[in-house]
Amino acid sequence: MRALAVFMAAIEQAQAMDRQSVRDRAAWQLDTDRIMDSITTAVNKETASV
């Protein structure tokens, strides 16, 4: 039941977005600098624990 509520909330949120909001969110999600920073951080954590 909880999963359905989360799914429905996501649908409502998506329906409320306008084109600019979609562009902004996509640009943030596909930001290569942010992605590379995340990967670098994860690799550094992994190598530090070895």
PyMOL Python script that loads the backbone (N, CA, C, O; Angstrom):
from pymol import cmd

cmd.read_pdbstr("""\
ATOM      1  N   MET A   1       0.817  -1.193   0.000  1.00  0.00           N
ATOM      2  CA  MET A   1       0.000   0.000   0.000  1.00  0.00           C
ATOM      3  C   MET A   1       0.860   1.255   0.000  1.00  0.00           C
ATOM      4  O   MET A   1       0.542   2.229  -0.682  1.00  0.00           O
ATOM      5  N   ARG A   2       1.960   1.233   0.772  1.00  0.00           N
ATOM      6  CA  ARG A   2       2.857   2.391   0.831  1.00  0.00           C
ATOM      7  C   ARG A   2       3.475   2.658  -0.544  1.00  0.00           C
ATOM      8  O   ARG A   2       3.610   3.814  -0.947  1.00  0.00           O
ATOM      9  N   ALA A   3       3.847   1.612  -1.256  1.00  0.00           N
ATOM     10  CA  ALA A   3       4.448   1.775  -2.575  1.00  0.00           C
ATOM     11  C   ALA A   3       3.475   2.434  -3.536  1.00  0.00           C
ATOM     12  O   ALA A   3       3.873   3.261  -4.355  1.00  0.00           O
ATOM     13  N   LEU A   4       2.216   2.077  -3.443  1.00  0.00           N
ATOM     14  CA  LEU A   4       1.205   2.687  -4.298  1.00  0.00           C
ATOM     15  C   LEU A   4       1.064   4.173  -3.991  1.00  0.00           C
ATOM     16  O   LEU A   4       0.933   4.983  -4.908  1.00  0.00           O
ATOM     17  N   ALA A   5       1.088   4.535  -2.728  1.00  0.00           N
ATOM     18  CA  ALA A   5       0.980   5.947  -2.336  1.00  0.00           C
ATOM     19  C   ALA A   5       2.166   6.748  -2.859  1.00  0.00           C
ATOM     20  O   ALA A   5       1.993   7.872  -3.330  1.00  0.00           O
ATOM     21  N   VAL A   6       3.363   6.185  -2.782  1.00  0.00           N
ATOM     22  CA  VAL A   6       4.563   6.850  -3.293  1.00  0.00           C
ATOM     23  C   VAL A   6       4.461   7.000  -4.808  1.00  0.00           C
ATOM     24  O   VAL A   6       4.790   8.052  -5.358  1.00  0.00           O
ATOM     25  N   PHE A   7       4.012   5.960  -5.466  1.00  0.00           N
ATOM     26  CA  PHE A   7       3.848   5.999  -6.918  1.00  0.00           C
ATOM     27  C   PHE A   7       2.845   7.080  -7.331  1.00  0.00           C
ATOM     28  O   PHE A   7       3.103   7.854  -8.253  1.00  0.00           O
ATOM     29  N   MET A   8       1.716   7.125  -6.650  1.00  0.00           N
ATOM     30  CA  MET A   8       0.685   8.122  -6.965  1.00  0.00           C
ATOM     31  C   MET A   8       1.200   9.545  -6.717  1.00  0.00           C
ATOM     32  O   MET A   8       0.904  10.456  -7.490  1.00  0.00           O
ATOM     33  N   ALA A   9       1.960   9.732  -5.653  1.00  0.00           N
ATOM     34  CA  ALA A   9       2.536  11.052  -5.364  1.00  0.00           C
ATOM     35  C   ALA A   9       3.504  11.473  -6.468  1.00  0.00           C
ATOM     36  O   ALA A   9       3.537  12.640  -6.858  1.00  0.00           O
ATOM     37  N   ALA A  10       4.287  10.524  -6.967  1.00  0.00           N
ATOM     38  CA  ALA A  10       5.221  10.822  -8.059  1.00  0.00           C
ATOM     39  C   ALA A  10       4.470  11.201  -9.330  1.00  0.00           C
ATOM     40  O   ALA A  10       4.889  12.108 -10.049  1.00  0.00           O
ATOM     41  N   ILE A  11       3.379  10.525  -9.608  1.00  0.00           N
ATOM     42  CA  ILE A  11       2.552  10.848 -10.777  1.00  0.00           C
ATOM     43  C   ILE A  11       1.995  12.266 -10.652  1.00  0.00           C
ATOM     44  O   ILE A  11       2.041  13.044 -11.605  1.00  0.00           O
ATOM     45  N   GLU A  12       1.476  12.593  -9.486  1.00  0.00           N
ATOM     46  CA  GLU A  12       0.929  13.934  -9.267  1.00  0.00           C
ATOM     47  C   GLU A  12       2.005  14.999  -9.427  1.00  0.00           C
ATOM     48  O   GLU A  12       1.764  16.051 -10.018  1.00  0.00           O
ATOM     49  N   GLN A  13       3.187  14.724  -8.902  1.00  0.00           N
ATOM     50  CA  GLN A  13       4.289  15.679  -9.005  1.00  0.00           C
ATOM     51  C   GLN A  13       4.689  15.868 -10.473  1.00  0.00           C
ATOM     52  O   GLN A  13       4.930  16.992 -10.911  1.00  0.00           O
ATOM     53  N   ALA A  14       4.756  14.785 -11.217  1.00  0.00           N
ATOM     54  CA  ALA A  14       5.123  14.868 -12.633  1.00  0.00           C
ATOM     55  C   ALA A  14       4.078  15.636 -13.430  1.00  0.00           C
ATOM     56  O   ALA A  14       4.427  16.413 -14.318  1.00  0.00           O
ATOM     57  N   GLN A  15       2.817  15.429 -13.128  1.00  0.00           N
ATOM     58  CA  GLN A  15       1.756  16.124 -13.850  1.00  0.00           C
ATOM     59  C   GLN A  15       1.763  17.620 -13.561  1.00  0.00           C
ATOM     60  O   GLN A  15       1.304  18.411 -14.385  1.00  0.00           O
ATOM     61  N   ALA A  16       2.275  18.010 -12.410  1.00  0.00           N
ATOM     62  CA  ALA A  16       2.283  19.424 -12.029  1.00  0.00           C
ATOM     63  C   ALA A  16       3.444  20.198 -12.656  1.00  0.00           C
ATOM     64  O   ALA A  16       3.476  21.427 -12.592  1.00  0.00           O
ATOM     65  N   MET A  17       4.396  19.486 -13.259  1.00  0.00           N
ATOM     66  CA  MET A  17       5.575  20.152 -13.814  1.00  0.00           C
ATOM     67  C   MET A  17       5.268  20.784 -15.170  1.00  0.00           C
ATOM     68  O   MET A  17       4.569  20.204 -16.000  1.00  0.00           O
ATOM     69  N   ASP A  18       5.808  21.986 -15.374  1.00  0.00           N
ATOM     70  CA  ASP A  18       5.710  22.612 -16.687  1.00  0.00           C
ATOM     71  C   ASP A  18       6.990  22.297 -17.472  1.00  0.00           C
ATOM     72  O   ASP A  18       7.902  21.660 -16.944  1.00  0.00           O
ATOM     73  N   ARG A  19       7.056  22.740 -18.719  1.00  0.00           N
ATOM     74  CA  ARG A  19       8.202  22.397 -19.572  1.00  0.00           C
ATOM     75  C   ARG A  19       9.529  22.874 -18.985  1.00  0.00           C
ATOM     76  O   ARG A  19      10.526  22.153 -19.029  1.00  0.00           O
ATOM     77  N   GLN A  20       9.539  24.077 -18.442  1.00  0.00           N
ATOM     78  CA  GLN A  20      10.784  24.607 -17.885  1.00  0.00           C
ATOM     79  C   GLN A  20      11.232  23.795 -16.680  1.00  0.00           C
ATOM     80  O   GLN A  20      12.425  23.550 -16.498  1.00  0.00           O
ATOM     81  N   SER A  21      10.282  23.381 -15.861  1.00  0.00           N
ATOM     82  CA  SER A  21      10.619  22.543 -14.706  1.00  0.00           C
ATOM     83  C   SER A  21      11.224  21.221 -15.156  1.00  0.00           C
ATOM     84  O   SER A  21      12.180  20.728 -14.557  1.00  0.00           O
ATOM     85  N   VAL A  22      10.666  20.657 -16.206  1.00  0.00           N
ATOM     86  CA  VAL A  22      11.189  19.394 -16.743  1.00  0.00           C
ATOM     87  C   VAL A  22      12.614  19.603 -17.259  1.00  0.00           C
ATOM     88  O   VAL A  22      13.500  18.793 -16.988  1.00  0.00           O
ATOM     89  N   ARG A  23      12.830  20.684 -17.999  1.00  0.00           N
ATOM     90  CA  ARG A  23      14.179  20.973 -18.512  1.00  0.00           C
ATOM     91  C   ARG A  23      15.172  21.150 -17.372  1.00  0.00           C
ATOM     92  O   ARG A  23      16.272  20.598 -17.407  1.00  0.00           O
ATOM     93  N   ASP A  24      14.782  21.921 -16.364  1.00  0.00           N
ATOM     94  CA  ASP A  24      15.671  22.175 -15.228  1.00  0.00           C
ATOM     95  C   ASP A  24      16.020  20.887 -14.498  1.00  0.00           C
ATOM     96  O   ASP A  24      17.177  20.654 -14.146  1.00  0.00           O
ATOM     97  N   ARG A  25      15.015  20.058 -14.275  1.00  0.00           N
ATOM     98  CA  ARG A  25      15.256  18.796 -13.557  1.00  0.00           C
ATOM     99  C   ARG A  25      16.137  17.862 -14.375  1.00  0.00           C
ATOM    100  O   ARG A  25      17.040  17.224 -13.834  1.00  0.00           O
ATOM    101  N   ALA A  26      15.880  17.780 -15.673  1.00  0.00           N
ATOM    102  CA  ALA A  26      16.697  16.926 -16.540  1.00  0.00           C
ATOM    103  C   ALA A  26      18.132  17.425 -16.585  1.00  0.00           C
ATOM    104  O   ALA A  26      19.066  16.623 -16.546  1.00  0.00           O
ATOM    105  N   ALA A  27      18.320  18.731 -16.665  1.00  0.00           N
ATOM    106  CA  ALA A  27      19.676  19.288 -16.691  1.00  0.00           C
ATOM    107  C   ALA A  27      20.410  18.953 -15.401  1.00  0.00           C
ATOM    108  O   ALA A  27      21.597  18.628 -15.433  1.00  0.00           O
ATOM    109  N   TRP A  28      19.718  19.029 -14.266  1.00  0.00           N
ATOM    110  CA  TRP A  28      20.347  18.708 -12.987  1.00  0.00           C
ATOM    111  C   TRP A  28      20.709  17.225 -12.924  1.00  0.00           C
ATOM    112  O   TRP A  28      21.802  16.863 -12.488  1.00  0.00           O
ATOM    113  N   GLN A  29      19.784  16.373 -13.360  1.00  0.00           N
ATOM    114  CA  GLN A  29      20.023  14.933 -13.285  1.00  0.00           C
ATOM    115  C   GLN A  29      21.127  14.484 -14.238  1.00  0.00           C
ATOM    116  O   GLN A  29      21.823  13.506 -13.967  1.00  0.00           O
ATOM    117  N   LEU A  30      21.287  15.190 -15.345  1.00  0.00           N
ATOM    118  CA  LEU A  30      22.284  14.805 -16.346  1.00  0.00           C
ATOM    119  C   LEU A  30      23.546  15.659 -16.267  1.00  0.00           C
ATOM    120  O   LEU A  30      24.360  15.650 -17.190  1.00  0.00           O
ATOM    121  N   ASP A  31      23.713  16.396 -15.172  1.00  0.00           N
ATOM    122  CA  ASP A  31      24.884  17.247 -14.971  1.00  0.00           C
ATOM    123  C   ASP A  31      26.118  16.364 -14.832  1.00  0.00           C
ATOM    124  O   ASP A  31      26.296  15.692 -13.816  1.00  0.00           O
ATOM    125  N   THR A  32      26.966  16.368 -15.854  1.00  0.00           N
ATOM    126  CA  THR A  32      28.113  15.456 -15.862  1.00  0.00           C
ATOM    127  C   THR A  32      29.106  15.768 -14.744  1.00  0.00           C
ATOM    128  O   THR A  32      29.720  14.849 -14.203  1.00  0.00           O
ATOM    129  N   ASP A  33      29.278  17.032 -14.387  1.00  0.00           N
ATOM    130  CA  ASP A  33      30.192  17.370 -13.291  1.00  0.00           C
ATOM    131  C   ASP A  33      29.701  16.761 -11.981  1.00  0.00           C
ATOM    132  O   ASP A  33      30.494  16.212 -11.215  1.00  0.00           O
ATOM    133  N   ARG A  34      28.406  16.856 -11.722  1.00  0.00           N
ATOM    134  CA  ARG A  34      27.836  16.289 -10.498  1.00  0.00           C
ATOM    135  C   ARG A  34      27.972  14.772 -10.505  1.00  0.00           C
ATOM    136  O   ARG A  34      28.295  14.169  -9.481  1.00  0.00           O
ATOM    137  N   ILE A  35      27.726  14.154 -11.658  1.00  0.00           N
ATOM    138  CA  ILE A  35      27.838  12.704 -11.768  1.00  0.00           C
ATOM    139  C   ILE A  35      29.277  12.258 -11.522  1.00  0.00           C
ATOM    140  O   ILE A  35      29.512  11.295 -10.793  1.00  0.00           O
ATOM    141  N   MET A  36      30.237  12.952 -12.125  1.00  0.00           N
ATOM    142  CA  MET A  36      31.639  12.588 -11.942  1.00  0.00           C
ATOM    143  C   MET A  36      32.083  12.799 -10.494  1.00  0.00           C
ATOM    144  O   MET A  36      32.858  12.002  -9.965  1.00  0.00           O
ATOM    145  N   ASP A  37      31.607  13.850  -9.857  1.00  0.00           N
ATOM    146  CA  ASP A  37      31.921  14.071  -8.441  1.00  0.00           C
ATOM    147  C   ASP A  37      31.397  12.919  -7.595  1.00  0.00           C
ATOM    148  O   ASP A  37      32.084  12.457  -6.683  1.00  0.00           O
ATOM    149  N   SER A  38      30.198  12.455  -7.886  1.00  0.00           N
ATOM    150  CA  SER A  38      29.616  11.332  -7.144  1.00  0.00           C
ATOM    151  C   SER A  38      30.434  10.061  -7.341  1.00  0.00           C
ATOM    152  O   SER A  38      30.687   9.324  -6.388  1.00  0.00           O
ATOM    153  N   ILE A  39      30.839   9.811  -8.563  1.00  0.00           N
ATOM    154  CA  ILE A  39      31.635   8.623  -8.865  1.00  0.00           C
ATOM    155  C   ILE A  39      32.992   8.707  -8.172  1.00  0.00           C
ATOM    156  O   ILE A  39      33.441   7.737  -7.561  1.00  0.00           O
ATOM    157  N   THR A  40      33.638   9.855  -8.268  1.00  0.00           N
ATOM    158  CA  THR A  40      34.943  10.044  -7.640  1.00  0.00           C
ATOM    159  C   THR A  40      34.861   9.847  -6.133  1.00  0.00           C
ATOM    160  O   THR A  40      35.722   9.199  -5.537  1.00  0.00           O
ATOM    161  N   THR A  41      33.834  10.402  -5.524  1.00  0.00           N
ATOM    162  CA  THR A  41      33.643  10.247  -4.079  1.00  0.00           C
ATOM    163  C   THR A  41      33.457   8.784  -3.710  1.00  0.00           C
ATOM    164  O   THR A  41      34.052   8.302  -2.746  1.00  0.00           O
ATOM    165  N   ALA A  42      32.633   8.079  -4.474  1.00  0.00           N
ATOM    166  CA  ALA A  42      32.386   6.666  -4.189  1.00  0.00           C
ATOM    167  C   ALA A  42      33.668   5.848  -4.347  1.00  0.00           C
ATOM    168  O   ALA A  42      33.945   4.978  -3.521  1.00  0.00           O
ATOM    169  N   VAL A  43      34.445   6.108  -5.379  1.00  0.00           N
ATOM    170  CA  VAL A  43      35.693   5.366  -5.610  1.00  0.00           C
ATOM    171  C   VAL A  43      36.685   5.674  -4.500  1.00  0.00           C
ATOM    172  O   VAL A  43      37.360   4.772  -4.004  1.00  0.00           O
ATOM    173  N   ASN A  44      36.778   6.942  -4.104  1.00  0.00           N
ATOM    174  CA  ASN A  44      37.705   7.310  -3.033  1.00  0.00           C
ATOM    175  C   ASN A  44      37.322   6.640  -1.721  1.00  0.00           C
ATOM    176  O   ASN A  44      38.200   6.200  -0.978  1.00  0.00           O
ATOM    177  N   LYS A  45      36.034   6.553  -1.423  1.00  0.00           N
ATOM    178  CA  LYS A  45      35.590   5.870  -0.208  1.00  0.00           C
ATOM    179  C   LYS A  45      35.947   4.385  -0.271  1.00  0.00           C
ATOM    180  O   LYS A  45      36.388   3.801   0.719  1.00  0.00           O
ATOM    181  N   GLU A  46      35.754   3.791  -1.428  1.00  0.00           N
ATOM    182  CA  GLU A  46      36.026   2.358  -1.594  1.00  0.00           C
ATOM    183  C   GLU A  46      37.527   2.085  -1.460  1.00  0.00           C
ATOM    184  O   GLU A  46      37.919   1.130  -0.789  1.00  0.00           O
ATOM    185  N   THR A  47      38.362   2.902  -2.084  1.00  0.00           N
ATOM    186  CA  THR A  47      39.791   2.661  -2.013  1.00  0.00           C
ATOM    187  C   THR A  47      40.352   2.984  -0.635  1.00  0.00           C
ATOM    188  O   THR A  47      41.360   2.404  -0.232  1.00  0.00           O
ATOM    189  N   ALA A  48      39.724   3.894   0.091  1.00  0.00           N
ATOM    190  CA  ALA A  48      40.182   4.237   1.438  1.00  0.00           C
ATOM    191  C   ALA A  48      39.917   3.087   2.409  1.00  0.00           C
ATOM    192  O   ALA A  48      40.633   2.934   3.399  1.00  0.00           O
ATOM    193  N   SER A  49      38.905   2.289   2.133  1.00  0.00           N
ATOM    194  CA  SER A  49      38.560   1.197   3.046  1.00  0.00           C
ATOM    195  C   SER A  49      39.325  -0.086   2.732  1.00  0.00           C
ATOM    196  O   SER A  49      39.224  -1.066   3.470  1.00  0.00           O
ATOM    197  N   VAL A  50      40.083  -0.082   1.649  1.00  0.00           N
ATOM    198  CA  VAL A  50      40.824  -1.292   1.248  1.00  0.00           C
ATOM    199  C   VAL A  50      42.162  -1.340   1.927  1.00  0.00           C
ATOM    200  O   VAL A  50      42.928  -2.280   1.716  1.00  0.00           O
TER     201      VAL A  50
END
""", "prot")
cmd.dss("prot")
cmd.show_as("cartoon", "prot")
cmd.util.cbc("prot")
cmd.orient("prot")
